[in-house]
Amino acid sequence: MDEDLPAPLARRPRIDGEDDGLRTETPRELAQDAVPALSVSPSPSNGYADSALDELMPIHIRNLQHEDHNVRSAAARSLAKLGRTAAPAGPALIQALDDKESAVRRDAAYALGKIHYEPDAVVPPLLRLARDDTEYTRKVTLDSLAEIAPQTVTDVPSLVTLLKATDWRQRRWAAEALVRLKSKA
């Protein structure tokens, strides 16, 4: 009976070894078998052609404007996984730094740190975000600044200013970012 089924379906074990049509895998496993690309983030390093990236980039950028904040956040995380190849999304990610949801702001800051978009355009809004109300967003933002900042010197005075913040965590993260800057310089 298995010879009638496509290969991905035929190789799955049946419950109690019977061929009763019941399957043991989850819907996610089924989807990953059906579309292997669902479990892999596209990037040139894993064999995705530039044309696939060209098709996905506008979708991710458009999703940064989606009405659901979870979709906006996921789009930013996906762009982060693409690394420097996601540079065309830089302006949209900078705009996402002003999102009303802290998770979107945080993920946009993280993505900007990973794609290394133009430091002159990224550093000022990230420095503003380093004073965000959400603690984890501030930490991720300072980590992103440490990733980007070795390429520019003008952000050091602003990080030094953050050392005077009232929140001890913000002072600690600013100090850690400055230490990372020194080690990368």
NULONU-441882 format. One record per residue: y, z, x of N, C-alpha, C in turn. Coordinates in steps of 0.02 Angstrom, whole numbers, plus 50000, padded with zeros to 5 digits. Each point is the difference from the previous one (the first is absolute). Layout:
     n_v     n_w     n_u    ca_v    ca_w    ca_u     c_v     c_w     c_u
       Y       Z       X       Y       Z       X       Y       Z       X
...
This chain:
     n_v     n_w     n_u    ca_v    ca_w    ca_u     c_v     c_w     c_u
   49940   50000   50041   50060   50000   49959   50063   50000   50043
   49999   50034   50059   50058   50003   50043   50020   49933   50028
   49953   49954   50004   50017   49935   50028   50048   49961   49954
   50006   50020   49937   50046   49968   49953   50071   50026   50009
   50008   50057   50034   50066   50031   50007   50034   49977   50064
   50066   49997   50000   50036   49986   50062   49983   50053   50052
   50006   49984   50063   49979   50044   50055   50031   50070   49995
   50065   50009   49989   50027   50068   49998   49970   50042   49944
   49981   49969   49945   49972   50038   49944   49926   50014   50012
   49965   49955   50031   49928   50007   50009   49983   50055   50050
   50043   50014   50047   49982   50047   50053   50011   50073   49980
   50030   50015   49944   50012   50068   49979   49936   50030   49970
   49986   50064   50016   49941   50032   49972   50008   50013   49925
   49945   49998   49965   50000   50015   49928   49981   50073   49989
   50020   50027   49944   49982   50069   49984   49924   50004   49991
   49969   50051   50032   49928   50011   49997   49960   49938   50019
   50028   49956   50038   49965   49941   50023   49984   49949   49946
   50027   50010   49940   49987   49954   49945   50051   49945   49998
   49982   49945   49971   50046   49945   49991   50026   50002   49929
   50034   50055   49983   50024   50008   49931   50073   49979   49992
   50030   49974   50053   50069   49977   49996   50051   50055   50014
   49979   50063   50005   50046   50055   50016   50011   50001   50076
   50060   50014   50019   50016   49998   50071   50024   50068   50023
   49995   50013   50065   50017   50066   50026   50069   50003   50032
   50032   49944   50011   50064   50002   50035   50057   50012   49952
   50056   50022   50030   50060   50013   49962   50037   49935   49988
   50047   50000   49953   50040   49939   49989   50039   49980   50063
   50021   50048   50040   50036   49983   50062   49954   49962   50048
   49937   50023   50006   49953   49965   50043   49988   49929   49975
   49995   49992   49935   49991   49934   49971   50059   49955   50018
   50060   50027   49993   50061   49961   50014   50002   49982   50074
   49980   50046   50044   50002   49985   50071   49949   49947   50018
   49942   50000   49966   49952   49946   50011   50026   49934   49975
   50033   50002   49943   50025   49938   49969   50058   49971   50040
   50043   50043   50023   50059   49977   50037   50006   50042   50063
   49970   49980   50055   50003   50040   50061   50071   50014   50023
   50047   49958   49984   50069   50009   50021   50031   50063   49971
   49972   50027   49947   50029   50061   49970   49994   50059   50047
   49951   50001   50043   49990   50057   50043   50030   49990   50069
   50036   49946   50011   50029   49985   50065   50074   49985   49992
   50041   50030   50042   50071   49983   49999   50010   49937   50041
   50036   49952   49972   50010   49938   50037   50042   50010   50062
   49979   49972   50054   50041   49998   50061   49969   49947   50045
   50041   49971   50043   49974   49948   50044   49945   50027   50045
   50000   50065   50016   49950   50028   50045   49931   50002   49968
   49995   49999   49934   49933   50002   49970   49981   49933   49969
   50032   49947   50022   49977   49933   49982   50034   49968   49940
   50046   50035   49968   50035   49968   49944   50048   49948   50027
   50000   49943   49970   50044   49946   50021   50072   50017   49983
   50046   49970   50037   50070   50010   49985   50017   49979   49929
   49965   49951   49974   50014   49978   49932   49985   50055   49949
   49947   50039   50013   49985   50056   49955   50055   50052   50003
   50024   50014   50060   50055   50047   50007   50063   49974   49966
   50012   49935   50007   50058   49970   49968   49996   50006   49924
   49940   49998   49973   49992   50007   49928   50007   50072   49977
   49977   50048   50041   50002   50070   49981   50069   50032   50009
   50037   49977   50049   50065   50032   50015   50047   50001   49939
   50010   49944   49965   50045   50003   49942   49974   50046   49945
   49934   50006   49995   49971   50045   49949   50017   50073   50017
   49990   50018   50063   50016   50069   50021   50075   50014   49992
   50041   49952   50019   50073   50009   49994   50019   50008   49926
   49972   49959   49957   50013   50004   49929   49976   50068   49972
   49944   50024   50024   49973   50063   49977   50042   50060   50021
   50042   49991   50050   50047   50054   50018   50051   50012   49945
   50007   49953   49954   50046   50006   49944   49965   50015   49934
   49934   50010   50002   49960   50010   49939   50024   50062   49963
   49990   50001   49934   50022   50057   49960   49960   50063   50013
   49937   49994   50021   49958   50057   50013   50009   50022   50073
   50020   50063   50010   50012   50023   50068   49937   50000   50043
   49941   50007   49970   49938   49997   50038   49989   49930   50030
   50019   49949   49963   49994   49932   50025   50050   49989   50057
   50062   50025   49991   50050   49993   50053   49977   50035   50064
   49973   50059   49992   49976   50038   50057   49942   49965   50035
   49953   49974   49961   49943   49964   50028   50022   49937   50036
   50050   49966   49974   50026   49940   50033   50028   50018   50069
   50036   50054   50004   50029   50021   50064   49944   50018   50049
   49949   50035   49977   49943   50017   50044   49963   49938   50023
   49993   49951   49956   49967   49937   50019   50040   49963   50053
   50065   50000   49992   50042   49968   50050   49996   50036   50067
   49993   50065   49998   49993   50039   50063   49936   49978   50036
   49947   49988   49963   49937   49979   50030   50005   49932   50034
   50045   49959   49976   50009   49934   50029   50038   50003   50067
   50033   50056   50013   50036   50007   50063   50057   49951   50007
   50009   49976   50060   50058   49957   50016   49999   49935   49961
   49943   49979   49975   49998   49938   49960   50036   50009   49933
   50015   50061   49981   50035   50013   49937   50075   50002   50009
   50025   49979   50056   50072   50001   50013   50042   49966   49945
   49977   49946   49968   50040   49971   49947   50014   50048   49942
   49960   50053   49994   50010   50049   49946   50051   50053   50019
   50027   49997   50060   50047   50051   50023   50057   50015   49952
   50037   49949   49977   50056   50015   49954   49977   50034   49935
   49943   49979   49973   49974   50031   49938   49979   50072   50013
   49972   50014   50059   49981   50068   50017   50061   50044   50010
   50052   49972   50030   50062   50039   50008   50028   50018   49931
   49998   49953   49954   50023   50014   49932   49957   50054   49968
   49935   50000   50014   49954   50050   49971   50014   50070   50025
   50036   50006   50055   50019   50067   50025   50044   50037   49951
   50031   49964   49953   50043   50031   49950   49964   50009   49933
   49935   49991   49998   49962   50006   49938   50006   50071   49971
   49995   50006   49934   50006   50065   49969   49939   50045   50012
   49944   49970   50018   49938   50037   50012   49992   50014   50075
   49988   50063   50017   49995   50018   50071   49940   49967   50034
   49945   49990   49964   49942   49968   50030   50016   49928   50022
   50039   49965   49961   50019   49932   50018   50046   50001   50061
   50049   50046   50000   50045   50006   50057   49961   50016   50064
   49953   50046   49994   49959   50021   50057   49959   49941   50026
   49965   49964   49955   49957   49945   50021   50041   49942   50028
   50059   49989   49973   50044   49948   50028   50022   50018   50070
   50017   50064   50011   50019   50022   50067   49942   49992   50048
   49940   50018   49978   49941   49993   50042   49989   49926   50018
   50006   49956   49951   49990   49928   50011   50051   49973   50050
   50062   50021   49992   50052   49977   50047   49985   50022   50071
   49971   50058   50008   49980   50022   50067   49943   49958   50029
   49957   49975   49957   49943   49961   50023   50017   49927   50012
   50046   49972   49961   50014   49928   50009   50054   49989   50053
   50034   50052   50021   50052   49995   50051   50053   49948   49982
   50024   50004   49938   50052   49954   49978   50063   50015   50040
   50048   49956   49998   50061   50004   50040   50029   50071   50003
   49998   50032   50058   50024   50069   50006   50072   50011   49976
   50043   49952   50013   50070   50008   49979   50007   50005   49925
   49955   49967   49964   50002   50002   49926   49961   50060   49972
   49950   50024   50036   49956   50052   49974   50023   50071   50016
   50025   50010   50060   50014   50068   50022   50052   50036   49956
   50057   49970   49982   50048   50037   49957   49971   50024   49933
   49964   49957   49962   49972   50026   49937   49945   50052   50012
   49962   49993   50054   49949   50051   50014   50032   50067   50018
   50055   49997   50037   50035   50063   50016   50026   50034   49936
   50024   49960   49952   50021   50030   49936   49939   50030   49964
   49944   49965   50002   49940   50025   49967   49972   50062   50034
   50016   50010   50063   49976   50060   50036   50029   50064   49969
   50047   49993   49956   50028   50058   49964   49976   50002   49927
   49945   49966   49986   49972   49997   49932   49982   50069   49975
   49998   50008   49934   49981   50064   49969   49926   50017   50011
   49959   49950   50010   49928   50011   50005   49980   50008   50074
   49968   50056   50012   49982   50019   50069   49957   49947   50035
   49947   49976   49967   49955   49953   50032   50035   49933   50012
   50045   49981   49955   50038   49938   50010   50042   50006   50063
   50031   50058   50011   50040   50010   50060   49956   49993   50063
   49941   50030   49998   49956   49998   50059   49979   49928   50015
   49978   49963   49949   49978   49931   50010   50059   49958   50026
   50059   50012   49973   50059   49963   50021   50015   50013   50074
   49997   50062   50021   50012   50015   50071   49946   49970   50044
   49938   50000   49977   49946   49967   50038   50014   49925   50007
   50024   49969   49947   50016   49929   50002   50058   49986   50047
   50049   50045   49999   50056   49992   50047   49975   50004   50072
   49953   50044   50013   49973   50005   50067   49962   49937   50020
   49970   49966   49951   49965   49937   50014   50050   49944   50016
   50055   49999   49964   50048   49946   50005   50052   50013   50055
   50022   50061   50004   50059   50017   50040   49997   49984   50074
   49943   49998   50034   50003   49983   50071   50034   49933   50013
   50004   49959   49948   50032   49935   50008   50076   50004   49996
   50027   50057   49980   50072   50008   49994   50021   50069   50022
   50058   50006   50027   50025   50063   50026   50047   50033   49951
   50029   49963   49954   50052   50026   49956   49976   50052   49951
   49936   50008   49989   49976   50049   49952   49992   50069   50028
   50000   50008   50066   49989   50066   50031   50053   50051   49977
   50064   49983   49999   50049   50051   49976   49986   50024   49929
   49977   49956   49957   49985   50021   49932   49940   50047   49998
   49950   49986   50041   49942   50045   50003   50021   50068   50028
   50045   49999   50049   50025   50063   50027   50038   50039   49945
   50037   49964   49958   50034   50032   49943   49950   50033   49954
   49942   49968   49989   49949   50029   49957   49971   50065   50029
   50008   50011   50064   49978   50063   50030   50039   50060   49973
   50057   49986   49969   50043   50053   49972   49989   50010   49926
   49950   49966   49972   49986   50005   49928   49981   50072   49981
   50012   50017   49937   49983   50067   49977   49925   50010   49992
   49963   49948   49984   49928   50004   49991   49965   50000   50069
   49963   50052   50015   49967   50005   50065   49951   49943   50012
   49968   49977   49945   49952   49945   50008   50035   49936   50022
   50058   49988   49972   50039   49941   50018   50020   50004   50074
   50020   50060   50022   50018   50008   50070   49939   49988   50045
   49942   50026   49979   49939   49990   50040   49981   49927   50004
   50002   49965   49944   49981   49929   50000   50050   49958   50040
   50064   50019   49996   50050   49964   50040   49986   50011   50074
   49983   50061   50019   49985   50015   50070   49937   49961   50022
   49949   49998   49957   49940   49962   50017   50015   49926   50007
   50043   49974   49956   50018   49929   50004   50037   49986   50066
   50043   50045   50020   50036   49991   50063   49953   50003   50060
   49951   50045   49997   49950   50003   50054   49961   49935   50004
   49979   49974   49942   49964   49936   50000   50044   49944   50027
   50064   50002   49983   50046   49949   50026   50002   50002   50076
   50005   50061   50026   50004   50007   50073   49937   49976   50033
   49942   50014   49970   49937   49979   50030   49989   49924   49996
   50031   49967   49950   49992   49928   49994   50052   49961   50040
   50054   50033   50018   50054   49965   50035   49982   49985   50072
